[in-house]
Amino acid sequence: MEDVQTFDNTKPAKTKSDERKVVLSVKDLTVGFGSKLVLDNLNLDIYRGEILGFVGASGTGKSVLMRTVLRLLPQRSGTIEILGVDYATADEQQRVALDTRLGVLFQHGALFSALTVKENIQLPMREYLDLPQSLMDELAYVKLEMVGLPPDAADKYPSELSGGMIKRAALARALALDPDLVFLDEPTSGLDPIGAADFDALIARLRDTLGLTVYMVTHDLDSLFSVCDRIAVLGQKRVLVEGTLEDMFAFDDPWVQSYFKGKRARSVVTDETRPDGESEK
């Protein structure tokens, strides 16, 4: 069996040689519950070093797709390859190796309330690594610093944290095993505009310094405009369109046009990014 591909995270995220290397490949994926199909022959590729913004109307299956990729939901047909490995046909050693290369930040953080922030961060280390407690403590503090949390946050419980701190603590846990691919589910939801902008900047900085690939499910137009390299739109049980903002503006679909050029989009569409060259009235 083919081993999990390894990537050198010490290099910048984008180089000509690797910018089109596929990290996640979803082919002809079908997912359903009972008689209802949620995804039907969906196809999507994510490339190394990019931040992909994944959007769609509520109820279209964005979270279903992410959870299926993470094997939290079953698929009816299709293939999902992560880092060159099809988890469905991989042996146990390959599956464990693959699991350590993924990090996940769920929408509301999903921190364990009975554990401190430090203990939450150390959970993946305990599950996959055999490390002394002193080393895990040091690593937990490193991860806290990486996401911009002070050292004294380590011994706090989730109930003692603000919403923004919860997001950052959950991100620190997602980075615990130095993953190649990070999944973010609505990372800026519930944050004020300043906090959301700071979190976007943090994601971009971590991508650039660690060489991460980021799959971001979001409704935040500011995130799409400021940090996403590429966007994919889910609709009609498949990916309707993927590409740059210019591709979104040019795609002839009522929902896509309303989402990217509607009234709520005007605050983030500038004269430079407006495809028709018209100034906003």
N, C-alpha and C positions, 0 to 999 in steps of 0.2 A: 504494500500500500504506500501511497505517496505521503511523505511527511509534511507537517505543517510548514509552510514557507516562513522564513524568518526575515525580518527587515531591520536595517541598521537605523536605529532611532537617533543616532548622534548626528546625522546629516540633516540639512535643512529640509523642510517638508516638500518643497517643489524643486525638482531638477528636470532637465529635458529627458534624461534617461528613464526616469521612473514615474513621471507625472501621470501617465496613462496606464500604469499597472493596476489591474483590477484586484481590489481587496475583497469586495463582496459582490457576488454574481447571483442574481435571482432569475431563474428561467422558467417560464410557463407555470408559475405558481398558482395553485387553486386552493382556496381555503373556504370552508363553509361550516355552518352550524345547522344540523337537521337538513331541511329542504332549502335553506337560504344560503346562497353563495355570497360571500363577502368580497373575495378576490377571485378573479377568473383569468387564468393564463397571463398573469402579471410578469413583466420583465423589467429588471433594473440592475444597472452596474454602478458601483461606487469605486472611485479611483484613489490610489494611495495619495495621502497628503491633502486631500480636499475636505472642505466643509460643505456637505450637501444639506440643503434645507428641504425638508419633505413636508408638503402642505396638501390640504384638501378640505372640503367641507366637513362639518361635524357628522360623524356616523358613516363616513366613507370607508373606514378601515385602516387608518394610519397606524393606530396602536396595535391593531390585529396583525398587520404586516410586521411591525417591529417585534412583537411577541412571538410570531411564528419563526422569524429569523433566529430568535434567541431560544427556540425550542420550548417555549412556554405554552404554545398552542400547536396542535397537530395540523399537518397539511394533508390535502387529499391527493395532490399530484404536483409534479414539478420538482426542480432541484434548487438547492441553496448551497453555494460554495463560499466558504469563508477562508481567506488566506490560502486558497488553492485546494481546500479539503471539503469534500461533501460529508457533512456530519453523519448523514443517514447511513453511509457505507463505511465510515471510519471505524477502526478498532478502538478499544478502550484507551490505549496509550495515546493515540492521536486525539481522541475526544478531550482527554484531560489537558493535553498540550494546547489544544485550541481554546478551551475554556479560560486558560490563563492569559490569553492574548486579547480578551474582550473586557470592556468596562461598560457599566450601565448606570445611568442616572435616571431614575423614574420620576414621574411628574411631580410628586409631592415629597421627593427625597427618599421615602421608604426606609428611614432610619429606625432601628430597633429602640423603642422608647426606654427599655430597661437597661440599655447599655450606654456608656459614655461615648462621646465622639471618638475618642481614641480606640475604644473597644469596637465600635462600629467599623472603623477604618481597618482594624486588624482582623476582622472576620475572614476576608478572602485569604489573608496570609495564613491563618490557622487552618483553613480548609485545604490549601494547595501546597503550602511550604512547611518545611520543618526547620523553624528558626527559634533561637533562644528569645525569651521575653525581652531582654534588654535590647536586642537588635530590632525586634518588632516595635518597641517603644520609640527608638530612634527613627525608624522609617515612618512611623505615624506622624511624628513631628515634622519630618521633611515634607510629607504630603500636605499637612496643614499649611506650611509656609508656601508651598506651591500654589495653593488656591487662595491665599491671602487672608488666612485666619490666624489670630494670635495664638501663641503657645498655651495660654490659659484656657482656650476653648477645648483642649483635649479632655479635660476632666469634667466638662459640663454634659448634662443630659439634653436630648433634643428639646424637651419642654422649656429649657432655659435659653434657647436660641431664637433669634429673629428668623423671619422667613428667608432672608438673604443668606444668613449664616447656615441655615439648614441646607440650602442648595449647595453652598460651598463645601460643607461637610460631606454631603452625599457625593459630590464630585471627587473629593479626596478619597473616599472609599472606592469609587470607580477607577481611580488611578493607582490603587494599592499595589497591583501586580505589574505595573508598567505596561499597559496594554498597547496594542497596535491600533485597534479599532474601538472607538467609544460611541455608545448610543445615548443620545440625550432626548428625553421625552418632555417637551414643553419646558425647557430649562429656565425661561424667563417669566413663566406664568406666575402671577401673584406678586411680582416685584414692581416697585415704582419705576418710572422711566430712567432715573439716574442709576438705580440698582441694576436694572436690566441692561443698560448700556455698559456698565462696569463688568457685568457677567459676560456679555458678548466679547468685550475686550480681553477678558481672561481666557475665554475659549480660543480666541485667535492667537493669543500669546503662547498658550500651551501647545497649540497645533504647530506653531512655528519653532518652538524650542525643543519639543519632544518628538516631532515628526508624526503626530497623531493623524489618523483619519477619523472624521467626525460625521456621524449620521444624526441629524438633528430634526426631530419632529417639532414643528412650531407653527403658531399662528401669528407670530410677531413679525410684522412687516419691517420694522427697524432692523431686526436680526437678519432678515433676508437681504436687505439692502446693504448692511454694513459689514457682515462677516462671511456670508455664504458665497462660495465660489460657483456653485451650481445649484439649481432648484429643480425638484421633481414634483409634479402635481398629480395627486391621486383622484380619480373620478371614474364612474362607470365601471368599477371593479378592476381598474387597471391604471397604469401610468399614462396619463393623457399627453403630457409633454414634459420634457426635461431639457435643461440648458441654462443659459444665462438670463439675466433680466430682460435683455433685448428679445430673446426667444419668447419669454412670457408675454411681453407687450405685443408681439407679432402674431401670437397664436389665436386663431379665430374660434374661441369658445366663450359663451356668455359668462360662465362662472369665472374663468381665468381672467377675462377682461374686467369684470366687476371687481375682482379681488385685487388686481394689480393696478388698475386705473380708476377705481371708483372713488367715492368721496372720502372714505377712510384712508385711502392711499395717498391723498394729496399732501399730507404732512411730510411724507418721505420721498415723494417724487420731485426732483429738482429740475430746473431748466436743462441741466446737462444730461440727466437720465431720461427725460421725457422724450419718447421715441419720435413724436411728430414735430419736435422742435418748437412747439408753441409754449409761450410763457403762460404760467397759471394766472388766471384773471383774479 
